């Protein structure tokens, strides 16, 4: 009965797509090129957002008869900010009791990021132009989409497993 719940299906499919893409994509991306920590963090957030969106699009079309590109664009903007909010929130919780100066400083950063996030959400909520109303796809079309995704994930995983890495001193790796 739980699997017939639209919310449960969206959660399961989004999680499956995130796990399937991230496991291979990280190996493909991060073993071939060097990225700073900030770039790595940003790339991972983008991969998670795009993976989840790609997974839920057919179900959104089925249950809500629309594909909303605003959600994808908003996620690409807001998710990194939410990551920063979590970081500064944890710093505030840990450092706040120790130092009043750090608590005030971190609190101001947290408030500014929160305000920016809420403002961005309001702006994106008003963008109806990127909301596409469609006829609900048939179960066959959805099955073909997910079957194609499984084939793509298998290909991506195979490609990621073919990457040869050479371990170097100091925990560094180089692709061959």
Helices and strands as residue ranges (DSSP letters): G 2-4, H 6-30, H 37-64, E 66-68, H 69-96, H 100-125, E 131-133, H 139-161, E 165-167, G 169-171, E 173-175
